[in-house]
Amino acid sequence: MTILINFFRRIARRIGDSDVWVVSSLIIALVFTGALAYMRLEGWSFLDALYATVITISTVGYGDLSPQTPQGRIFAIFFTFIAIGIGGYAISALAANLIENRAERRANYLRRRRMDRIDLLNDHYIVCGADLVGLRIAEEFYLANQPFIIIEEDEEKLKRALLFSHPDYLKRKLKSVFEIEEVDLSEYEDRTVAELADMLDAAYILDCPTKDTSLVRAGIERAQGVLAALPDERDNLSVVVSARALAKRRGNETVRIMARIDNTAFMSKLYLAGADYVRNPSVTSGQEMAIHMLNPELGNWWYSFSGVHREGSPSMQQLAVKAHPSLVGQSVTQLHQTKNILTMAVKRDGKFLSPPPADLTLTDTDVLITLLPFDVTL
């Protein structure tokens, strides 16, 4: 009984907060006004008067019952105009309410899907900030099929990051830029953030990344990495302090934290706050631009597997030999010949051998820096 009472209360509250209540009241008042007027002016029975009123409001007008007195006909003229107006308003209001309820149900469905997606994240990366740097990070994680979640309070930035993470959208967008061609992107750009995330099966939190609650909701205790990629170093410092403290308190002391800086004066503070890595995107971007100008073909080669046109190209990855026992005992040359894996460096005893000797035999403690074809199987 209590469940039924609560159910009807919710319905009543929903009706009371919408135009349905207003429309229903107007229709009921109109019906009774018309019925009473026809009963008084035409001397009809209540049933006949009610029938005439309903067919007038609905504009059906069967013609089998019509006012005969001058007063009744004059009333019918004005009543018909009023009824048509109120009826049109009722239809539009009910249609709007139906569309609104459908949109609300869709939004609730996507919200539940997003929450479930966040709850299922494990060994994921938390990206704090979704400007151009955060966008690029999200794109890389998506292409590498690595689980991640973006925290951003600016909905437009978040939407752009999700859009550029979608391979088909990125391909079309670049076509419009490089070929100066008009491309229809409305099927993606007209979607909401929630719809884009559902399409990409991506997780996000639309909130301030510097809030402790945002990191908790993002599953800091299950994450393997946090990237503080906000444009303000003070915000990144706040993220690093919170992430390190929360991860430690929740038993995730091995989480790796990287912070972005534009002002090198903050570098030591970020390291002291608990960052494992601090990087300046401007430095790496400037170095990359210089290399491309000085060595054009080197730049073209780099972009062929790290740039935006790298679909199907090999990727630079690290391989822990102990995770792939079949590699133990093989030489660098054998790895290249049998697996088509180019080994660019081998980390052994804390040092990088780059380039490694061709006859170097791999052990289970080695870590390889490789150029790995996308279709290779180990």
Beta strands, then each sheet from edge to edge (+ up, - down):
strand 1: 125-128
strand 2: 148-151
strand 3: 203-205
strand 4: 225-228
strand 5: 256-260
strand 6: 277-279
strand 7: 315-320
strand 8: 342-348
strand 9: 351-353
strand 10: 367-372
sheet 1: 3+ 2+ 1+ 4+ 5+ 6+
sheet 2: 7+ 10- 8+ 9-
end
